[in-house]
Amino acid sequence: MTDLENVRELGIDIDATYSWSVGASMERFVRGLADRRLLGARCPKCSRVLVPPRKVCERCFVETDEWVEVGPGGTVVSFTVGEVELDGKAGGFKDLDVPVVTGLIKPDGADTAFVHVIGEADPREVACSMRVEAVWADEAGGALSDLRYFKPL
């Protein structure tokens, strides 16, 4: 059938259940979160500590082979304040009741940073170089959400 006039359109929502493998390095990182520990991988060549861990150092192209505990404190490298979210039903955006601060956090003892939520903070008071610490979920679930957010010190 090549005639576009015969094409029918059906507007329905489809839920898709899927599993995603985090890989060996991230699996160990997530297990560490369940134990309230932040883990990084040290490069044997340049000695940088990579958080989240990577199997290969992106600078040296060498496999990482040593695990290092970092944090739980850290430093805000950069941040943004979100005041809207995607509105999946209506399309476009809708205002948030409370702004969400998302930061690039460099854990103590790490040479890299990762993105996470900054909680318990007035968005007007968040700043680069601000000291923060990890806040953990009450019950570990073996997921990235075991690290709830970082809060100012």
N, C-alpha and C positions, 0 to 999 in steps of 0.2 A: 504494500500500500504506500504510494508516494504522494497521493493527493492530500494536502494539508487540510482541506475542508472536511475530511473524514476523521480527523483526529479529535478524540474526546478528552476532556479534562475532568478529573475528579479531585476535589479538594478535601483531603482527609489527613488527620494526624496519624503518624506511624511511630510507635515506640520501639526502639531497638535496644535490646539488652546485649551487652558485650563485656568481655574481660580484656584487661590491658596488662601486659606483663611489664613490670618496671625494670627488669633486668637485674643481674646479680649485684651490682654496686648499689643501686637504689633500694633493692630488697633489704640489704644489710642496713642502709640508712634508715629505712622505715622501721625495721626491727629495733634500731636504736631509739627512735622516737617513742616506741611503745614502752621502752625502759627509761624514758625521760632523759635521753642522752642525744646530743648532736654529734654526729660522726662525720669526719672528713677523710679523704684519701691523700696521702703524701706522695709526691713524685720523687722517685729515687735519684733523679738527675738534678733537678733544680730545687728540691726540698719544699716547693710550694704545697700548702695544704688546700685541697679543693673541696668546697662545700657548695652544693651537694657534691658527693663524690662522683668522680668519673673514672672509668676503666683506664683511660689513656689521658695523659697530660696534653692539653691542646697546644702547649708551647714547645714541649720537647718530643712529642710523639712517642713517649715511653709509657709502658704499662705501669700503673700505680700498684704498689704492693704492700703498703703499710696503712693501717687504720689509726686515726688519731681522734680523740675526743676533744671537742671545741666547745666554746660558750660555757654556760648558758647565757652569758652576757654578750653584748655586741654593740655595734655602732651603726647608726643610720647613715648610709652613703648618699642616698637620694630618696625622694618620696613624691607621692601625688595624692591629692584629695579628690575622691570621687563623690559627686553629689547626685548623679543619675545612674540608672541601670537600664539594661535592655528590657524592653517590654515585649516578651515573646508572643503574647496573645494579640496585642493591638499593633505590634510593630513599632519601631522607633524607640524612644526613651521615656522613662518616667522618673520623677524625683524620688530620691531616697528620703525616708523619715530622718535618718541620722547619717551624716557623711561618713564615708569609709576611707581610712588612711591606709595606703599600701606603700610599703617601703622596701628599699633595697638594703638588706641587713648583712653586715659583715661580722660574723661571730668572732669573739675573742679567740685567737690562735689560728684563725683561717686567713688565707690570702685572697679569697674570692668572696663574693656576696651572693645572696639569693633573695628573691622577692617573697615577702610575706606581709600579713596584716599587722598594723600597729594599733593596738587596742588601749583602752583606758587612758586616752590622750585627747586633749582639746586640739583639733586640727590646726588651730591658729598658733599653737605652741610647739608643734613638731618642727624640728630643724635638722639640717644635715649636721653630722658630728654628735647628735644626741645619743646618749647612752641608753640602751634598752636591755631587757632580759626576757627570756622565754617564759611563757605561761602555758602550762600543760593542761590537757583535758583531764577531767576528774577520773575518768576510767579510760584506760588505753584500749584501743580497738585495732591496733596494728595497721594504722592508716596515716596518711600525711596529716590528717586532722587531729592527730594526737598532740601536735604542736598547735595550740589554738591561735596564739598571736604573740607578739612582743609588746611589752609595756615599758614606758619610760621609767628610768631609775630616779 
